[in-house]
Every structure is written in structure tokens, then in C-alpha cells.
Amino acid sequence: MLQARDLAIDVAARRVLSEASFTVSAGDKVGLVGRNGAGKTSLLKVLAGEDDAAVGVVLRRGTLGYVPQNPRPRAEAAQSALSHILSGKGLDRAAARLADLHRKLETDHSPAMIEKYSEAEERYRHDGGYSSESEARRIAAGLGLRLDRVDLALGVLSGGERRRVELARVLFAEADLLLLDEPTNHLDTDAKSWLMDFLRDYRGSVIVVSHDLGLLDASITRVLHLDAGRLIEYRGTYSQYQAARRLEEKRLTSLAHRQEAEIKRLSLLAEVMRRQTEKRAKQAKSIFTRVERMKAQRVVAPRREGKVKISFPEPPHSGRVVLHGSGLAKGYGGPLVFRDVSFEVERHDRLLVMGLNGAGKTSLLRILAGESEANAGSFRLGHGVSLGY
């Protein structure tokens, strides 16, 4: 499916990967993990052919599907979500032509038009169009897209919905190899669970970047850990890898400390012997040579992950009521996403906005932040309130 040979990747002036070689075979489910900034996204872009490696080559065999961290459908705003998902297998044009002929048939009942529509429908049915529509809707529903939203134009969907449509398109295409960068972003709990099952049962190969432990444990059989420019490979789930890694780090740390202590001991011994008799000085030279060889071959102790503690200053004093909303509603050209939303937030309140995908959580926050207009209703900030978004 994919083979990387002697890869080196640079981000700006920093080398994030050096001399990495690995193979992804048919059916492999690989989790690409590492700390933030390690270069996981950069590596995935190179594997997908979106970026070039500084050194090395990537060999690909079969079809490939790639979903970046923030996917945006490359389609017309007027195209329906369903049509865009169907485009994963090139069925969108056939579906659009059939729909166009159906509209014409409503006013043109001539034998020629009836025959043209019948031929197009039979061809669509023969190519698996109707069963594909059902499969596309199933995938969309699994990712949390409401059925009444799938037939809407992309332009009226929220940003989170459009991202899920693009993920659905790639999953629907059934590529031989999927490259997924944080695919659980913008998914609720049910959709994450569905995606875990989908990837676990997927017949092709998968390379996924994720911080979701549940996804990594449920769906992958192999780990590639990117750390300090090196790729470390382990076969098993992410939890199994973490346990094995902790043991290996403990072993390497202990070995590094023993080596360092031995280097110091021998260096001190050689320094003392160097000042003694000629015979002892020759022995000291031999010990110095041994020390240099040990330094060249010594193990570097794994880096410990640091923790950051941040103290936030107290905000300026405000009135008792910091935010009041009344009758807020929002839509995007289709049915309203939400309506009649009213609330009052008092000083020191901590509120969690919950809801299904597409319910309008982000839309509500963007209204309150002044980045979007409500279709109806109003809100006001309390006395002395400063807003951060």
C-alpha cells in the first residue's frame, strides 16, 4: 500500500524527521502518535503527496484517501451534501443528471423524454447508484449528520457539518489507504464510537493521527511514535505501546545513568594515572580511548515531558449579570438551526453548551462574540464585562 524510504522532513528551518523508513501493508491499522509539534501532520502531508520530503521517497500503490485536520469540501456551495459524498466514487454527476431529467419529466411527458429518463435511471441503478445513496446516508448519519441536513446545499451547512461531509466523502470512497489527521475533531460521543467501529472493520489500510485514546485502542493494531525526529514502531494497541514504552524508557534511563557514571569513573581514573609513572600513563591513554568509544556509543536518556503551571490574573469586577440573551434564533438559508434561546449568566457562573452535532453550539458562541448575526432575538453584556473568544 505504502512504503517510505529514508524520509527526512523539514518544517521551516527545523528537521522534524530524519532517516525514517517503514511500510504499511494491506489491512494495517496504524496510529501515528507523538507530542504536539513533533511533526505528525507534516509527515501525513508528505505521505499524502500534499508536501515534499526534504530527503527520501514515498512509494504508493492503490487508491488513497486523505482527510486533513480542518477539511474543507472542494465543491460548489450549491452542491448538496449527499452529492458531495457521492463524488467520492464519481456518482455525483450521474445523480445530478438523473435529478435534472426527473425535473424535466414533470413538464415534458413525451416518449423521447420518458425513454431518456428510463435509460439514465437504469444505468444509475446498474452502477449501484441507489444502493450507494443508501450507504452514503448511512455514513453521514454515523458521523452525526441529521438526515434532513444531508439533502441541503453545502453553503447552508455549519462549518462542523461541512467538515463531517468531507470526512464522509473520503470514507465512502473506500480507498485502499486512508490517511486521517485528527478525524474525531467536531464529532460527538456517538459519532466517535461509530467511527471507531468503522475503522476497526475497514477492509483497507489506515494511518490515523489522533489524541483520542479510545479510537487508538479500538481501531489500530500498530503504532508509529514520532519523537525527537525518530520514528519508533510497535505492534499492538496504543495502551499496550504506552506500557511497553514506559518499561523501555525506564530501562534506557537506568542504562544511560550507569553509562554516565562509568564514563566519569574511568575519566577520573585515567586522569589520575596520567600523572603517575610512564607505564601508568600508557594505561591511562588506553582508558581515555575506551572512554571516547563509550561516549560515541552511549544511550541518551529519554526526555521527560514537562508540565506548565499558569496563574491567571483576576478579571476586572463586573455587574452581577454578565450576559443576557433573549429569543435568539439562527439559520443558514434553510430551516433554523435553533430558535427561542434565552438565558442569563451571572458573575462566576461556569456554563457548558451541549447539543448534537449541527445543533448550533458554535453558531451561538459566534453570535455572542459578535462574529455572526442572529436571525432573531438579542443579547447584551452586563456592566463592566470584557469578553474573550
N, C-alpha and C positions, 0 to 999 in steps of 0.2 A: 504493500500500500504506500509506504513512505520510508525513505532512507536518508538520513542526514550524515554527511561525511566531513569531519574536521571543521565543524562550524565555528566561526568567531563572529560575534555581533557587537557593534559599537552603537552607543546612544550618545549623541554629541561627541565629546572627547573621551567618554568613559567606555571601557570594554566590559560588557556585562556577561559575556560568554566566550570561553576560549576552548578550542580543540575538542568540541563535543561531537561524538558520533553515536548514533542509535538507529534502531529500526523499529517501525511499527508494522506488525504483520496483520493479516486478515483476522478480524474478531477481537483484536486487542482493545482494551478499555483503559486508557492511560490518564492519570491525574497529574497535571503539571503544577507543582506547588513551590512555594518559596515566599520569603518576606516581601512586603511592598517595596517596589523599586528594584527588585532583583533582576528583572528583565523578562518576566514571563510573557507579558503582552508583546514585547519586541520579538521574542522567539516565535510566538504564534504567528505574527505577521510575516515573518520570514518563511515559516513552513507553509503559509497560505499563498505565498507568492506576492504579497502586498508590498513587502520591503525586500531589499537585497542584503545578503550577509556580507560582512567585510572580507571574510575568507571562507572557503568551503563550498559545498554544493548540496542541494536538496533534490532527490530523485522522487518523483511522484508517479504512481500507477493507479489508474481508475479515476472515478469522479470524486470531487472534493466539495464539501460544503463548509462555509466559514461564517461564523457569527461573531463580530467584534463586540467590545464592551457596550458600546452605545450604538446599536444598529439603527440605520435609517432606511426605510424602504426606498429603493431607487425606482420609483414609479410615479405616474401622474397622480395628482391629488384627487382627480375624479374617478380613478380606478377603484373598484370595490375591494374590500379586504379579502373576500373569497377569491376574486380573480387574481389578486397578487399572490395568494398562497398557491393557487393552481399553476401560476407561472413557474413554480419550481420544477414542474415536469413539462412545461411548454403547452399546457392545456388552456391557458387564459384566452388566447386568440380564438381557439375553436369555440369556447364557451361564449365569448363575446359575439362571435358571428352567429351562433345559434340563437342567442337572445335578440340580436338585431333582426334576424329572419322571423322570429316569433312576433315581434312588434309589427313588422310589415304585413304578416299574415292576418293580423287583426283587421286590416283595412283592404287588403288585396287577397281575394279568395279565388284567384284564377288558378286553373290547373297547373300552369307553369310554376307559380309561387308555391303551391302545395307540394309539387314534386321536388322543388329545390329545398324546401324545409325538411321534407321526409328524408332526402338523401343526406343532408347535413346532420340530422338527428341520428340516423342510422350509423353514420361514420363516427359520430361522437360517442354513441353507445358502444360501438365495436372497439374504439380506442380506450374504453374504460372510463369515459368521462363522468358518467353518473355515479359509478362506484367511487371514483376519485373525489368527486364533490363531497360525498359522504365521509370519506377518510379525511379530507381537508377540514371539514366542520368538526370532526371528532378531535383532531389535533388542536384546533383553535379552542374548542371547549376545554380540553385538558389543560391548556395554558391559561385558562381563566377568562377567555373572551366570551362574553354573553352572546347567545345565538342571534339576538336582534341587532348586534353590532357588527356581525360578520358580513352582512349584506350592505353595510354603509360604505360610503366613499372614504378613502384613506384620509382625505383632507378634514373630515369632521371628527376623526378619532383623536383621543388624547395621545400625548407623547408616549406614555407607558403602553397604551394599546397598540400603537404603531410598532413599537419595539417587539411586542409579542407576535404581531402579524409577521414580522420579518423572521423571527425565530421559527414560527410555524411553517413558513415557506421553505426554510432550509431543512427542517425535519421531514416535511412532506416529500421533498425531492429524493430522499433515500440514497444519498451519496455513499460511495464506498468508504469515505473517511470524513468524519465530522471534526471540525476544529471550533471549539466553543469557548469563548472568553467571558467568564462570569455569567453564564446563561440564567442563573436564578435571580439576577437583578430584576426588580419590578414584578416578581412573581409572589403570590400569596402562598400560604402554607399548603393548601390543596394542590395548587399548580406545581409547587416544588416536588410534592410527593408523586404527582403524575409524571413529571419529568424524570425523576429517579427511576421509576419503573420502566419508562420508555427507553432510557439509555441502557439500563441493565439488559433489556431484551433485544436491543438493536442488533441487527444482523451484521452491520458494517463495523468499522473501527472508529474509535473516538479518542480524541485528545481534548481534555477539558481543563480549563483554569477555573478554580473555584476556592472560596474560603468556607464553603458550606460543608461541614464535616459529614452531615447525613448523606449528601449527594456523593461525596468521595467514598464513603464506606459502602453505600448501597450499589453503586454503579461501576466502580473501577476494579481492575484486577492487577494494576501495575502503577507504580509511582515514579515520576521523574522529578527529583528535588533540585531546584536551581539555587545554588548558594555560593557566593563569593566567586562567581564566574565559572563554576564547575557544575556539571550535571551528575547527580548520584542516582542510580537506578535501583529499584527494589520491587520485587514481585509480591503482591498481596494488597490488602486494603490499606487505606490511609492510617487507620488506627494501628494496624499491625506494623506499618512502617514507622510510625511515631515511637512505638515501644522498642522496636529494633534499633532505631536511631538513638534513643536515649541510652541504651546499653552500649552502642558503638561510641557515642560521644564520651561516655564515662570511661571506656577503655582507652580511647585516644588521649583524653585529658590526663589519665594516670600515666600512660606511656610517655607523653610529652614531658610531664614533670620529672619522671625518672631519668629520661634522656638529658634534660637540662641540668639536673643535679649531678649526673655522671660527667657531663661536659665541664661543669665548674670544678668538680673534684680533680679530674685529670689535668685541667688547665693549671690549677693551683699546684698540683704535684710536679708538673713539668717545669713550672716557673721556679720552684724551689730547687729541683735537680739541676736546672741550667746553671745555677750559681755554684755548684759543687765541683767535683773532680771532672776531668776530661771525659772519663768513661761515663759518668752520670750525665754529663751534658749531651753526649751522643744518644743516650737513652731518652733524654728529655726531648730531643729533636724528633725521635720516633713517636713519642707520645703526642707531640704537637701535630704531627701528620695524621695520627689517628683521630685527634680532636677535630681537625678540619674536615675529615671524612665524615665524622658523626654529625657535624653541623650541616653538611651538604645533604645528608640523608635523614635529618631529624623530622619527626612528626610535628605538625603545627596543631596546637590545641584548638578545638572548635570554638568559634566565637559565641559568647553568651549573649542572649537577647536582652537588651537593656529595657528599663521601664522609665516612663516620663511621668512626673508629678507636676500638675499645673494648678496654681492658685488663681482663681478668677476674682477680680475686684468686685465689690458690691456695686450694683447699678444705682443710678440716681433714684431718689424717692419719688414715687408716683401716687396718683389717687387710688382709692380703694378699687374702683372698677377700671381695669386696664384695656379692655376690649369688649365692645358690644356689637353683635350682629343681629339683623332683623330681616326675615323673609328673603334671604339670599337664594338666588337660582342661577344655574349656569348650563348652557348648551353650546354645541358647536355646529349649528346649522341643521341638526337633526333633532330627535327627542331630547328634552332636557336631561342632563346628567344627574342633577339634583335640584330640588325646589324647596321653598319654605324652610330654609335652615336659619334658625335663630338661637342665640346663645349669649351668655355673659361670662367673662373671665375676670376673676378678682386677683388682686395682688397676691403673689406667692403660689397661685394655682399652677398645677402641672397637668396638662391635658394631653391625652393620646387620641389622635384621629385614626379611627379604624374603619374598614369597609372592604368590600370585594374589589378586585381589580376593575377599573373603569367606573367606580362609584363616584369619583370626583375629589378624592383626598388632596391630590396635588393641585387640582384646579382651585379648590377652596383656599389653600395656602397662598397661591399666586394672586388671588383676588385680595386677600388680607394684606399681602406685601405690596399691593399697588402695581403689580406686573400684568394684571389681566382685569378686564371689566366684567362685572356681574350682569346677567341678563335682567335681573330684577333684584329688589331689596337694597339694603345699605348696611354700612358698618362704620363705627367710629372708634378712635383710640381715646383712652382716658387722659386726664390731666397729667402732664409731665412724662408721658410714655415715650420712650425711644424704642424703635423696632429694629430687630436684626433678622435677616432672612438668608 
